[in-house]
């Protein structure tokens, strides 16, 4: 289970409702590092958490359910993540116990900080942050 977060770069037109296309900040999923989107081709480029911090206070932030998120709250969601210690092995979706090795392989994951899982660098995860976040392409699922 996870929650997506969006930056609203411009407000929709109050008359026609057009505009206001949100920019995907990323996704918080239980037990995982935050998946923080990077936009290297934007002007200016957004490639680090610091780049995002510079714009969090400039535009409205909302979660996928439409709830407002303050810049301070967004930063906490990204940087103050943890989960309880791992047990012997996870449960797979089929209901049978799986080994951690199998789970990590199937989910393209590796162990991260604070007992979290993080994406293995590859197609969608382009880097690991200095804390409890990964840098991802905006089109991850």
C-alpha positions in Angstrom: 0.0 0.0 0.0 1.3 3.4 -0.9 0.5 7.1 -1.3 1.5 9.3 -4.2 2.4 13.0 -3.8 2.1 15.8 -6.3 3.3 19.4 -6.7 0.7 21.7 -8.4 2.9 24.0 -10.4 -0.1 26.1 -11.5 -3.6 26.3 -10.2 -6.4 25.1 -12.6 -8.4 27.9 -14.2 -11.4 28.7 -11.9 -13.7 29.1 -14.9 -12.9 26.1 -17.2 -10.8 23.9 -14.8 -8.0 23.4 -17.4 -4.3 23.6 -16.4 -2.9 22.8 -13.1 -1.3 19.5 -14.3 0.4 18.0 -11.2 4.0 17.1 -11.1 4.6 13.7 -9.4 6.9 14.2 -6.4 7.0 10.5 -5.6 5.4 7.6 -3.6 5.6 6.5 0.0 5.0 2.7 0.3 4.9 0.9 3.6 8.3 -0.7 4.4 10.1 1.0 1.5 12.3 4.0 1.1 10.4 6.9 -0.5 10.5 6.8 -4.3 11.4 10.4 -5.1 11.0 11.4 -8.8 13.8 13.1 -10.7 13.4 15.4 -13.7 16.8 15.9 -15.2 15.4 17.5 -18.4 13.4 20.2 -16.6 14.6 23.8 -16.4 16.1 23.9 -13.8 16.7 20.2 -13.4 15.3 18.3 -10.4 17.8 15.6 -9.5 18.1 15.7 -5.7 16.1 16.1 -2.6 17.7 19.5 -2.2 16.3 20.5 -5.6 12.8 19.5 -4.4 13.2 21.4 -1.1 13.9 24.6 -3.1 10.4 24.4 -4.7 8.3 22.7 -2.0 7.4 26.1 -0.5 6.7 27.7 -3.9 3.7 25.5 -5.0 0.9 23.6 -3.3 1.5 19.9 -2.5 -1.3 17.4 -2.3 -1.5 13.6 -1.8 -3.4 11.5 -4.3 -6.5 11.8 -2.2 -6.5 15.7 -2.5 -5.3 16.4 1.0 -2.9 19.4 1.4 0.6 18.6 2.6 2.9 21.2 4.0 6.5 21.5 2.8 7.7 20.4 6.3 5.3 17.4 6.3 6.5 16.4 2.8 10.1 16.5 3.9 9.3 14.4 7.0 7.5 11.8 4.8 10.6 11.5 2.7 13.3 11.6 5.3 11.9 10.1 8.5 11.0 6.6 7.3 11.5 3.4 9.1 9.8 0.1 9.8 10.0 -2.7 12.3 12.9 -5.2 12.1 12.6 -7.9 9.4 11.6 -11.4 10.4 13.0 -14.6 9.0 11.3 -14.1 5.7 8.5 -12.3 4.0 5.2 -13.8 2.9 4.8 -13.9 -0.9 1.6 -12.9 -2.6 0.7 -16.5 -3.0 0.4 -16.9 0.7 3.5 -19.2 1.1 6.6 -18.1 2.9 9.4 -16.8 0.7 13.0 -16.3 1.4 14.3 -12.8 1.5 16.6 -13.6 -1.4 13.6 -14.6 -3.5 11.6 -11.6 -2.4 14.4 -9.1 -3.2 15.0 -10.7 -6.6 11.3 -10.7 -7.6 10.7 -7.2 -6.4 13.9 -5.6 -7.7 14.8 -4.6 -4.2 17.7 -4.6 -1.7 17.9 -3.8 2.0 18.1 -0.1 2.9 18.3 2.1 6.0 16.1 1.8 9.0 14.9 -1.7 8.1 13.4 -0.4 4.9 13.6 -2.0 1.5 14.8 0.1 -1.5 14.8 -0.2 -5.2 17.8 -1.8 -6.9 19.4 0.6 -9.3 18.1 -0.2 -12.7 15.3 0.7 -15.0 13.2 2.9 -12.6 15.5 3.5 -9.6 18.3 5.7 -10.9 20.0 6.3 -7.5 19.9 6.0 -3.8 19.5 9.1 -1.7 21.6 9.8 1.3 18.8 8.7 3.6 15.4 7.0 3.4 14.7 7.9 -0.2 15.5 6.6 -3.7 15.7 8.6 -6.9 13.3 7.3 -9.5 12.0 8.0 -13.0 8.5 9.6 -12.9 7.0 6.6 -14.7 7.7 4.0 -12.1 4.7 1.9 -11.0 
